[in-house]
Amino acid sequence: ITEIQDGFPGFPVLQFVPDTTSPVLLSFSIDLTVGTILFTFSEPVNIASFQSSQVSFQGTPTPNSTNLSDSFVTLTGGYSDSPNGRILYFYLSSTNLKTIKASIFFKSNNTTYLSISNMTITDLALIPNFVSEIPHVNPLQVLTYVRDSVGPTLQSFTLDFDADELILSFNEPVLSFTLNVTLITFSASASFSATNYSLTGGEINYFSNSSGFVELTVFLTRDDIRELKVSQQIATSRYDTFLTLAGGTIKDTSFSPNAHVYFQRVSFFIPDTTPSVVEAFSLDLNIGVLHLTFNDVMDISSFNPNGIHLQNSVFSTLNSSYTMTQSYALNQDGYIMDIILSEFDKDNIFFIPHLASQLNLTFITYDAMLINDIYGTNVLAITNGNGIMASDFIPDTNRPLLLEFDLDINHSLIILYFSEAIDIETLRTDMLIISANNNSSISLQLVESIASTYQNITTILLYLPIELTNLLKLDPILATSIDNTFLSITNQTVKDFGGNLIMPISISNPKQVRNYLPDTVKPELIQFEFDNDQGTLLLTFSETIDTSTL
């Protein structure tokens, strides 16, 4: 054959047959470690014509209406720097890569398929041919699947003390159920010697056995929140909030564990500025405790008893509510506060009819001055008309006791001291018996005596009728001193405001008087009558006299 030299005219083509054969995608491989797809075509293709939006991954070869959207990922970005040819290397966008990793599909060869439209790419023909379509009803299975072998990295975290949440953001989807919250440690600075605290638990906002999430919200436990807030040496601002994530704290969707992260500073620190509220309360009148549960960590030392009001309904009047005065708070700073009712407060609660006598008559309201949270913010007041009903109520079932009694003969007065508030309307004076001693049969019922309260409702003044006082004075061995003044009562003598009968004091073991005031008032001659016929003189005195001294 004679060579045609440059510059000489060539031979004209006798017949030109254009390329009309569409390229075919023969196979594809995916590497989730680096985020690339390798496409192999039947002929060279024009890389510049590649339209990634025409490519879809699917997790099953036979999608149906129930899993179509869940198993499909259509590419929305990415790029390729490959030259024109049969091989196309494509770099997935960060968004698409995370979506693929987060899906319950695309975890192996058997769950990774691909479909493309005929607009995906063209060949290099003079008149370009579009690639053959691979429909989603007959997708192409991945040839080589390389799982992600690099563990996730913590990119940032937010500590929100207003919502009591820890928000963790990772560079790729992670499996929420693999999170071990106890491997998360807060520290006050980027130092191993700094004040630190490791979490003890927490709940996750998304909990899935298969799907992955780039961001997880951990709802911190109240114990952990309390320790962090009360410390005041750690996690008070962005400048003393650092986080250490131990290796293996969490795994990505390929079950690759995270690497150890030391002392990462908080990205966003949200302080607690929301006023706290009482979530619930209960009242135990048996032991005298008002139990309050708050939604935040409270400064117990800031408790002011005048800020809490016990009432018998959502809205109450002056005569159906009681403001605490002398009660005090127990517990350390935290979510729980136990108010120990003083005897004064407890007795006054008992004294008000229909107040805290049963669950549906037990409500509280409170002022902003009641207590502050750990940062000094007042509690959010609950005003009259918005009272909170108790979640639990234990009535008083303790029987009252007669603790002491005094006798004042001069004023015909017996003073009774009880262990708690007594319902004076239930007092039966005929059930009180004065006796000489525990073996004596000499006794006197205190009938027709007049009772009234004195200073507080645990003390009752019993005024004896003059006749009864004179009977006491008449007996030379009864109630003349401490040694022969005793009192016994039956269980029917009186009740407390809860309807509990008093504990009896038997006549065989009576209670001795505590203070005895003898008769020091001189008797007075009130009137006299002289009978000339009988030769008698009738003298009437103000009290019983000893006739032997006349």
DOPAVEX-762329 format. One line per 4 residues: number of its first residue (from 1); their letters; for each residue x, y negated, z of C-alpha. Coordinates in Angstrom, 1 decimal, always signed. Last residue first. Layout:
<pts>
NUM	A	X:Y:Z ~ ...;
</pts>
This chain:
<pts>
550	LTST	-65.1:-27.4:+163.4 ~ -62.0:-25.4:+162.7 ~ -63.8:-22.0:+162.8 ~ -66.1:-23.4:+160.2;
546	DITE	-63.4:-23.3:+157.5 ~ -64.8:-25.6:+154.8 ~ -66.2:-25.0:+151.3 ~ -66.4:-28.2:+149.3;
542	SFTL	-67.9:-31.7:+149.2 ~ -69.5:-31.2:+152.7 ~ -73.1:-31.0:+153.9 ~ -73.7:-31.1:+157.7;
538	LLTG	-76.9:-29.9:+159.2 ~ -77.4:-30.9:+162.9 ~ -79.8:-28.9:+165.1 ~ -81.9:-29.6:+168.1;
534	QDND	-84.8:-27.8:+166.7 ~ -87.3:-30.5:+167.3 ~ -84.7:-33.2:+167.1 ~ -83.6:-32.0:+163.6;
530	FEFQ	-80.5:-34.0:+162.4 ~ -79.6:-33.9:+158.7 ~ -76.1:-34.8:+157.3 ~ -74.7:-36.0:+154.0;
526	ILEP	-71.5:-35.9:+151.8 ~ -68.9:-35.2:+154.4 ~ -65.7:-35.0:+152.5 ~ -63.2:-32.2:+152.2;
522	KVTD	-59.5:-33.3:+151.9 ~ -57.9:-32.6:+148.5 ~ -54.8:-30.5:+148.7 ~ -56.2:-27.2:+147.2;
518	PLYN	-53.4:-25.2:+145.9 ~ -51.7:-25.6:+142.4 ~ -50.6:-22.2:+141.1 ~ -48.3:-21.9:+138.2;
514	RVQK	-47.7:-18.5:+136.4 ~ -50.7:-16.5:+137.6 ~ -50.1:-12.8:+137.7 ~ -51.5:-10.7:+134.8;
510	PNSI	-53.6:-7.7:+135.8 ~ -52.6:-4.0:+135.8 ~ -55.5:-2.1:+137.3 ~ -57.9:-4.9:+136.2;
506	SIPM	-56.8:-4.1:+132.6 ~ -55.4:-6.8:+130.3 ~ -57.1:-6.4:+126.9 ~ -55.4:-7.3:+123.6;
502	ILNG	-57.6:-9.9:+122.0 ~ -60.0:-9.0:+119.2 ~ -59.0:-10.0:+115.6 ~ -61.7:-12.0:+113.8;
498	GFDK	-59.1:-13.9:+111.7 ~ -59.7:-17.0:+113.7 ~ -58.6:-15.3:+116.9 ~ -61.1:-13.4:+119.0;
494	VTQN	-62.1:-13.7:+122.7 ~ -63.1:-11.7:+125.8 ~ -64.2:-8.6:+124.0 ~ -60.9:-6.8:+124.4;
490	TISL	-61.4:-7.1:+128.2 ~ -59.6:-9.5:+130.5 ~ -57.7:-9.4:+133.8 ~ -56.3:-12.3:+135.9;
486	FTND	-54.3:-12.3:+139.1 ~ -53.9:-14.7:+142.0 ~ -52.8:-13.1:+145.3 ~ -49.1:-13.8:+145.3;
482	ISTA	-49.3:-17.1:+143.5 ~ -51.3:-18.5:+146.3 ~ -54.8:-18.8:+147.7 ~ -56.5:-17.0:+144.8;
478	LIPD	-58.2:-14.4:+147.0 ~ -57.2:-13.5:+150.6 ~ -59.1:-16.2:+152.4 ~ -62.3:-16.0:+150.3;
474	LKLL	-64.3:-19.1:+150.7 ~ -62.0:-21.1:+148.5 ~ -62.7:-18.9:+145.5 ~ -66.4:-19.0:+146.2;
470	NTLE	-66.2:-22.8:+146.4 ~ -64.5:-22.9:+142.9 ~ -67.3:-20.7:+141.5 ~ -70.0:-23.1:+142.9;
466	IPLY	-68.2:-26.1:+141.6 ~ -68.3:-24.7:+138.1 ~ -64.9:-23.7:+136.7 ~ -63.3:-25.7:+133.9;
462	LLIT	-61.4:-23.5:+131.5 ~ -58.8:-25.3:+129.5 ~ -57.7:-23.3:+126.4 ~ -54.2:-23.4:+124.9;
458	TINQ	-53.4:-21.9:+121.5 ~ -55.4:-24.6:+119.7 ~ -53.1:-27.4:+120.6 ~ -53.1:-30.4:+122.9;
454	YTSA	-55.9:-28.9:+125.0 ~ -58.9:-26.8:+123.8 ~ -62.1:-26.6:+125.7 ~ -63.9:-24.1:+127.9;
450	ISEV	-66.7:-24.5:+130.4 ~ -67.2:-21.8:+133.1 ~ -70.6:-20.2:+133.4 ~ -69.1:-16.9:+134.6;
446	LQLS	-65.6:-16.6:+135.8 ~ -66.0:-13.1:+137.3 ~ -64.6:-12.7:+140.8 ~ -62.5:-10.0:+142.3;
442	ISSN	-61.7:-8.2:+145.6 ~ -61.2:-4.5:+144.8 ~ -57.5:-5.0:+145.2 ~ -54.8:-2.7:+143.8;
438	NNAS	-53.5:-5.0:+141.1 ~ -53.7:-8.1:+143.2 ~ -56.2:-10.6:+144.5 ~ -58.5:-10.6:+141.5;
434	IILM	-59.8:-13.2:+139.0 ~ -61.9:-11.6:+136.2 ~ -62.4:-12.9:+132.7 ~ -65.1:-11.2:+130.6;
430	DTRL	-67.8:-13.5:+131.9 ~ -66.0:-16.3:+130.3 ~ -66.8:-15.0:+126.8 ~ -64.8:-16.9:+124.2;
426	TEID	-66.0:-16.5:+120.6 ~ -66.6:-20.2:+120.0 ~ -63.0:-20.9:+121.3 ~ -61.6:-19.3:+118.2;
422	IAES	-58.0:-18.8:+119.4 ~ -54.9:-20.0:+117.6 ~ -51.9:-17.8:+118.5 ~ -50.0:-16.2:+121.4;
418	FYLI	-52.4:-17.5:+124.0 ~ -52.0:-19.8:+127.0 ~ -55.0:-20.1:+129.4 ~ -55.3:-23.0:+131.8;
414	ILSH	-57.7:-22.5:+134.7 ~ -59.2:-25.6:+136.3 ~ -61.3:-26.4:+139.4 ~ -59.4:-29.7:+139.6;
410	NIDL	-57.8:-29.1:+143.0 ~ -57.7:-25.4:+142.5 ~ -55.4:-25.6:+139.6 ~ -54.7:-22.1:+138.2;
406	DFEL	-52.2:-21.4:+135.4 ~ -52.3:-18.7:+132.8 ~ -49.8:-16.9:+130.7 ~ -49.3:-14.9:+127.5;
402	LLPR	-52.9:-13.8:+126.7 ~ -52.3:-12.0:+123.4 ~ -53.8:-12.2:+120.0 ~ -54.3:-9.1:+117.8;
398	NTDP	-52.2:-9.1:+114.7 ~ -54.3:-8.4:+111.6 ~ -53.6:-11.7:+109.9 ~ -54.5:-11.4:+106.2;
394	IFDS	-52.1:-10.3:+103.5 ~ -52.6:-12.2:+100.3 ~ -51.1:-11.6:+96.8 ~ -51.0:-13.6:+93.6;
390	AMIG	-52.1:-16.7:+95.4 ~ -54.2:-19.2:+93.5 ~ -52.5:-22.2:+92.0 ~ -54.2:-25.6:+92.5;
386	NGNT	-54.8:-27.8:+89.5 ~ -57.5:-30.1:+91.0 ~ -55.1:-31.4:+93.6 ~ -51.7:-31.9:+91.9;
382	IALV	-49.0:-29.6:+90.8 ~ -45.7:-31.4:+90.8 ~ -42.8:-30.5:+88.5 ~ -39.9:-29.7:+90.8;
378	NTGY	-37.4:-32.5:+91.2 ~ -34.1:-32.3:+89.3 ~ -31.1:-32.1:+91.6 ~ -29.0:-29.8:+89.4;
374	IDNI	-29.7:-26.7:+91.6 ~ -33.4:-27.3:+91.3 ~ -35.1:-29.7:+93.7 ~ -37.7:-29.0:+96.3;
370	LMAD	-41.1:-30.2:+97.6 ~ -40.5:-33.9:+96.6 ~ -42.3:-33.4:+93.3 ~ -45.5:-32.6:+95.3;
366	YTIF	-47.2:-29.3:+95.8 ~ -50.6:-27.6:+95.4 ~ -51.4:-24.3:+96.9 ~ -54.3:-21.9:+96.8;
362	TLNL	-55.7:-19.2:+99.2 ~ -59.5:-18.9:+99.4 ~ -59.7:-16.3:+96.6 ~ -57.2:-14.1:+98.4;
358	QSAL	-58.9:-14.1:+101.9 ~ -58.9:-16.3:+105.1 ~ -56.4:-18.8:+103.6 ~ -58.7:-21.7:+104.6;
354	HPIF	-62.3:-20.7:+105.3 ~ -62.5:-22.7:+108.5 ~ -59.4:-24.7:+109.5 ~ -58.0:-23.4:+112.8;
350	FIND	-56.0:-20.6:+111.3 ~ -54.0:-23.0:+109.2 ~ -53.5:-25.1:+112.3 ~ -52.1:-22.1:+114.1;
346	KDFE	-49.7:-21.3:+111.3 ~ -48.4:-24.8:+111.1 ~ -47.7:-25.0:+114.8 ~ -46.3:-21.5:+115.0;
342	SLII	-43.9:-22.5:+112.2 ~ -44.4:-20.8:+108.9 ~ -41.3:-19.3:+107.4 ~ -41.1:-20.4:+103.8;
338	DMIY	-39.5:-17.8:+101.7 ~ -37.9:-19.2:+98.5 ~ -37.1:-17.0:+95.5 ~ -35.5:-18.2:+92.2;
334	GDQN	-32.1:-18.9:+93.8 ~ -30.2:-20.8:+96.4 ~ -29.9:-18.7:+99.5 ~ -32.9:-17.5:+101.5;
330	LAYS	-35.1:-19.1:+104.2 ~ -37.2:-22.3:+104.2 ~ -38.6:-24.1:+107.1 ~ -42.1:-24.8:+108.6;
326	QTMT	-42.6:-27.9:+110.7 ~ -45.1:-30.1:+108.8 ~ -47.0:-28.1:+106.2 ~ -50.0:-29.9:+104.7;
322	YSSN	-53.4:-28.3:+105.2 ~ -56.5:-28.2:+103.1 ~ -60.2:-27.8:+103.6 ~ -61.1:-30.8:+105.7;
318	LTSF	-59.3:-33.3:+103.4 ~ -61.1:-32.0:+100.3 ~ -60.0:-29.3:+97.9 ~ -59.6:-28.7:+94.2;
314	VSNQ	-58.3:-25.4:+92.9 ~ -59.7:-23.8:+96.1 ~ -59.0:-23.1:+99.8 ~ -56.0:-25.3:+100.3;
310	LHIG	-52.3:-25.0:+101.4 ~ -50.3:-28.1:+100.7 ~ -46.6:-28.3:+100.0 ~ -44.4:-31.4:+99.9;
306	NPNF	-44.4:-32.0:+103.7 ~ -42.3:-28.9:+104.1 ~ -39.3:-30.6:+102.3 ~ -36.9:-28.1:+100.7;
302	SSID	-33.6:-29.7:+99.5 ~ -31.4:-27.1:+101.2 ~ -33.1:-24.4:+99.1 ~ -31.5:-25.8:+95.9;
298	MVDN	-33.6:-23.9:+93.3 ~ -32.6:-21.7:+90.4 ~ -35.4:-21.7:+87.8 ~ -38.8:-20.3:+87.1;
294	FTLH	-39.8:-20.4:+90.8 ~ -41.2:-17.7:+93.0 ~ -42.7:-18.8:+96.4 ~ -43.3:-16.6:+99.4;
290	LVGI	-45.2:-18.1:+102.3 ~ -44.3:-16.1:+105.4 ~ -46.1:-15.8:+108.8 ~ -45.5:-12.2:+109.5;
286	NLDL	-49.2:-11.1:+109.5 ~ -50.2:-14.2:+107.6 ~ -48.4:-13.0:+104.5 ~ -49.0:-15.5:+101.7;
282	SFAE	-48.0:-15.0:+98.0 ~ -46.8:-17.3:+95.4 ~ -46.4:-17.4:+91.6 ~ -44.5:-19.2:+88.8;
278	VVSP	-43.8:-22.3:+90.8 ~ -42.4:-24.9:+88.4 ~ -39.0:-26.2:+87.4 ~ -38.3:-29.6:+85.7;
274	TTDP	-36.6:-29.3:+82.4 ~ -33.1:-30.7:+82.2 ~ -30.9:-27.6:+82.2 ~ -27.8:-28.3:+80.1;
270	IFFS	-27.5:-27.2:+76.5 ~ -23.9:-26.3:+75.6 ~ -23.2:-25.9:+71.9 ~ -20.0:-24.5:+70.4;
266	VRQF	-18.8:-22.8:+73.6 ~ -15.0:-22.3:+73.8 ~ -13.6:-18.9:+72.9 ~ -11.6:-17.5:+75.7;
262	YVHA	-10.4:-14.2:+74.3 ~ -12.1:-12.2:+71.6 ~ -11.3:-8.5:+71.4 ~ -12.1:-6.9:+67.9;
258	NPSF	-15.6:-6.0:+67.0 ~ -16.6:-2.4:+66.5 ~ -17.3:-0.9:+63.0 ~ -20.6:+0.9:+63.1;
254	STDK	-21.2:+0.2:+59.4 ~ -24.0:-2.2:+60.4 ~ -21.6:-4.1:+62.6 ~ -20.8:-3.0:+66.1;
250	ITGG	-20.9:-4.8:+69.5 ~ -18.9:-5.1:+72.7 ~ -16.3:-2.8:+71.2 ~ -13.4:-5.0:+72.0;
246	ALTL	-14.2:-7.3:+74.9 ~ -15.8:-10.6:+74.2 ~ -14.4:-13.5:+76.3 ~ -16.4:-16.7:+76.5;
242	FTDY	-15.4:-20.2:+77.6 ~ -17.6:-22.8:+79.3 ~ -15.6:-25.4:+81.4 ~ -15.5:-28.3:+78.9;
238	RSTA	-18.8:-27.8:+77.2 ~ -20.5:-28.4:+80.5 ~ -21.4:-26.7:+83.9 ~ -20.5:-23.2:+82.8;
234	IQQS	-18.1:-22.5:+85.7 ~ -17.3:-24.1:+89.0 ~ -20.9:-25.1:+90.0 ~ -21.3:-21.5:+91.2;
230	VKLE	-25.0:-21.8:+91.7 ~ -25.8:-22.1:+88.0 ~ -23.7:-19.1:+86.9 ~ -24.7:-16.8:+89.8;
226	RIDD	-28.4:-17.7:+89.4 ~ -28.4:-17.2:+85.7 ~ -26.8:-13.8:+86.1 ~ -29.3:-12.7:+88.7;
222	RTLF	-32.2:-14.1:+86.6 ~ -31.1:-12.0:+83.6 ~ -30.0:-13.7:+80.5 ~ -32.1:-13.6:+77.3;
218	VTLE	-29.6:-12.7:+74.7 ~ -30.2:-14.3:+71.3 ~ -28.5:-12.6:+68.4 ~ -27.4:-14.1:+65.1;
214	VFGS	-26.0:-12.3:+62.0 ~ -28.6:-9.6:+62.4 ~ -28.6:-5.9:+61.3 ~ -31.4:-3.5:+60.7;
210	SNSF	-31.0:+0.1:+61.9 ~ -32.1:+0.8:+65.5 ~ -33.6:-2.6:+65.9 ~ -33.8:-4.9:+68.9;
206	YNIE	-34.2:-8.6:+68.0 ~ -34.6:-11.0:+70.9 ~ -32.1:-9.2:+73.1 ~ -32.6:-8.6:+76.8;
202	GGTL	-29.9:-9.2:+79.5 ~ -27.5:-7.4:+81.8 ~ -24.7:-7.7:+84.4 ~ -22.8:-10.6:+82.8;
198	SYNT	-19.2:-11.0:+83.7 ~ -18.2:-14.1:+85.7 ~ -14.9:-16.1:+85.6 ~ -13.0:-18.7:+87.6;
194	ASFS	-9.7:-19.2:+85.8 ~ -6.6:-17.0:+86.4 ~ -6.9:-15.3:+82.9 ~ -6.8:-18.8:+81.3;
190	ASAS	-8.8:-20.5:+78.6 ~ -11.0:-22.3:+81.1 ~ -14.0:-21.9:+83.4 ~ -14.6:-18.3:+82.3;
186	FTIL	-17.6:-16.4:+81.0 ~ -17.4:-12.6:+80.4 ~ -19.3:-10.4:+78.0 ~ -18.6:-6.7:+78.3;
182	TVNL	-21.7:-6.3:+80.4 ~ -23.9:-7.3:+77.5 ~ -23.1:-4.1:+75.6 ~ -24.5:-4.7:+72.2;
178	TFSL	-25.0:-1.5:+70.1 ~ -28.8:-1.9:+69.9 ~ -28.4:-5.3:+68.2 ~ -26.6:-3.9:+65.2;
174	VPEN	-24.5:-6.6:+63.6 ~ -24.8:-8.6:+60.4 ~ -21.7:-10.5:+59.4 ~ -19.6:-13.5:+60.6;
170	FSLI	-21.3:-13.4:+64.0 ~ -23.3:-15.9:+65.9 ~ -24.1:-15.3:+69.6 ~ -26.9:-17.2:+71.4;
166	LEDA	-27.0:-17.0:+75.2 ~ -30.3:-18.0:+76.7 ~ -31.6:-19.4:+79.9 ~ -34.1:-21.7:+78.0;
162	DFDL	-32.8:-24.9:+79.5 ~ -29.5:-23.4:+80.3 ~ -28.7:-22.8:+76.6 ~ -25.3:-21.4:+76.1;
158	TFSQ	-24.4:-21.4:+72.4 ~ -21.9:-19.2:+70.7 ~ -19.6:-19.3:+67.7 ~ -17.9:-17.2:+65.0;
154	LTPG	-17.8:-13.9:+66.8 ~ -16.1:-11.5:+64.4 ~ -17.5:-8.2:+63.1 ~ -15.5:-5.1:+62.6;
150	VSDR	-13.7:-4.3:+59.3 ~ -14.3:-0.9:+57.8 ~ -17.3:-1.9:+55.6 ~ -18.3:+1.2:+53.6;
146	VYTL	-16.8:+2.0:+50.2 ~ -19.4:+3.5:+47.9 ~ -18.2:+4.9:+44.5 ~ -20.6:+5.8:+41.7;
142	VQLP	-23.6:+3.9:+42.8 ~ -26.9:+5.3:+41.5 ~ -28.5:+3.6:+38.4 ~ -32.1:+2.8:+38.7;
138	NVHP	-35.1:+4.5:+37.0 ~ -38.2:+2.7:+38.4 ~ -36.1:-0.4:+39.0 ~ -35.4:-0.7:+35.2;
134	IESV	-32.0:-0.4:+33.7 ~ -32.1:-2.7:+30.7 ~ -29.7:-2.4:+27.9 ~ -27.3:-5.3:+27.7;
130	FNPI	-28.0:-8.1:+25.3 ~ -26.3:-8.1:+21.9 ~ -24.4:-11.1:+20.8 ~ -24.5:-12.2:+17.1;
126	LALD	-20.9:-12.3:+16.3 ~ -20.5:-9.4:+18.8 ~ -18.8:-10.0:+22.1 ~ -21.4:-8.1:+24.3;
122	TITM	-24.1:-9.7:+26.3 ~ -24.9:-9.9:+30.1 ~ -27.9:-9.7:+32.5 ~ -30.7:-10.6:+30.1;
118	NSIS	-31.5:-7.0:+29.5 ~ -32.6:-6.7:+33.2 ~ -30.6:-4.9:+35.7 ~ -31.3:-2.2:+38.3;
114	LYTT	-28.9:-0.9:+41.0 ~ -29.0:+1.9:+43.5 ~ -27.5:+2.4:+47.0 ~ -29.2:+4.7:+49.5;
110	NNSK	-27.8:+8.0:+48.5 ~ -24.3:+6.7:+47.9 ~ -24.2:+5.4:+51.5 ~ -25.4:+2.6:+53.8;
106	FFIS	-27.2:+0.4:+51.2 ~ -30.6:+0.6:+53.1 ~ -31.6:-0.6:+56.6 ~ -30.5:-4.0:+55.4;
102	AKIT	-28.2:-6.3:+57.3 ~ -25.1:-5.3:+55.2 ~ -26.9:-6.1:+52.0 ~ -28.2:-9.4:+53.3;
98	KLNT	-24.8:-10.3:+54.7 ~ -23.2:-9.7:+51.3 ~ -25.9:-11.6:+49.5 ~ -25.4:-14.7:+51.7;
94	SSLY	-21.6:-14.5:+51.6 ~ -21.8:-14.4:+47.8 ~ -20.7:-11.1:+46.1 ~ -17.4:-11.1:+44.2;
90	FYLI	-17.8:-9.4:+40.8 ~ -15.2:-7.4:+39.0 ~ -16.2:-6.7:+35.4 ~ -14.6:-3.9:+33.4;
86	RGNP	-15.4:-3.3:+29.7 ~ -13.7:-6.4:+28.6 ~ -13.7:-10.2:+28.8 ~ -11.3:-11.3:+31.5;
82	SDSY	-12.4:-10.9:+35.2 ~ -12.7:-14.0:+37.4 ~ -16.2:-13.1:+38.6 ~ -18.6:-15.1:+40.8;
78	GGTL	-21.2:-14.9:+43.6 ~ -24.8:-16.1:+43.7 ~ -28.4:-15.2:+44.1 ~ -28.3:-11.4:+43.7;
74	TVFS	-31.6:-9.6:+44.1 ~ -31.8:-7.4:+47.1 ~ -34.6:-4.8:+47.1 ~ -35.3:-2.1:+49.7;
70	DSLN	-37.5:-4.2:+52.0 ~ -39.5:-5.8:+49.1 ~ -40.3:-2.4:+47.4 ~ -40.8:-0.5:+50.6;
66	TSNP	-44.6:-0.3:+50.8 ~ -45.4:-0.8:+47.1 ~ -43.1:+2.0:+46.1 ~ -39.5:+2.4:+45.2;
62	TPTG	-38.3:+5.6:+43.6 ~ -34.5:+5.6:+43.4 ~ -34.2:+4.1:+46.9 ~ -32.1:+1.4:+48.5;
58	QFSV	-32.3:-1.2:+45.8 ~ -29.8:-3.6:+44.4 ~ -30.9:-6.2:+41.9 ~ -29.0:-7.8:+39.0;
54	QSSQ	-30.7:-10.5:+36.8 ~ -29.7:-13.3:+39.2 ~ -26.1:-12.4:+38.5 ~ -26.3:-13.7:+35.0;
50	FSAI	-23.1:-12.7:+33.1 ~ -22.6:-14.7:+29.9 ~ -19.2:-15.9:+30.7 ~ -18.0:-12.3:+31.2;
46	NVPE	-18.7:-11.5:+27.5 ~ -18.7:-7.7:+27.3 ~ -16.4:-5.1:+26.0 ~ -18.0:-1.8:+25.4;
42	SFTF	-19.8:+1.0:+27.3 ~ -19.8:-1.1:+30.5 ~ -18.1:-0.5:+33.9 ~ -19.2:-2.9:+36.7;
38	LITG	-17.1:-3.1:+39.9 ~ -18.8:-4.8:+42.8 ~ -17.0:-6.7:+45.5 ~ -17.6:-7.6:+49.1;
34	VTLD	-14.1:-7.0:+50.6 ~ -15.1:-4.4:+53.1 ~ -18.4:-3.7:+51.3 ~ -16.8:-2.2:+48.3;
30	ISFS	-19.3:-1.3:+45.6 ~ -19.0:+0.8:+42.5 ~ -20.9:+0.6:+39.2 ~ -21.5:+2.9:+36.3;
26	LLVP	-22.3:+3.1:+32.6 ~ -23.8:-0.3:+32.1 ~ -24.8:-0.1:+28.4 ~ -23.9:-2.6:+25.7;
22	STTD	-26.6:-3.1:+23.0 ~ -25.7:-1.9:+19.5 ~ -26.3:-4.3:+16.7 ~ -22.8:-4.9:+15.7;
18	PVFQ	-22.9:-6.4:+12.2 ~ -22.2:-4.4:+9.0 ~ -20.2:-6.4:+6.5 ~ -19.8:-5.1:+2.9;
14	LVPF	-17.1:-5.8:+0.2 ~ -15.0:-7.8:+2.4 ~ -12.8:-10.3:+0.4 ~ -9.2:-9.3:-0.1;
10	GPFG	-6.7:-11.7:+1.2 ~ -5.3:-14.8:-0.5 ~ -1.5:-15.2:-0.3 ~ -0.1:-17.6:+2.3;
6	DQIE	+1.1:-14.8:+4.6 ~ +2.1:-11.8:+2.6 ~ -0.3:-9.0:+1.6 ~ +1.6:-5.7:+2.0;
2	TI	+1.3:-3.4:-1.0 ~ +0.0:+0.0:+0.0;
</pts>
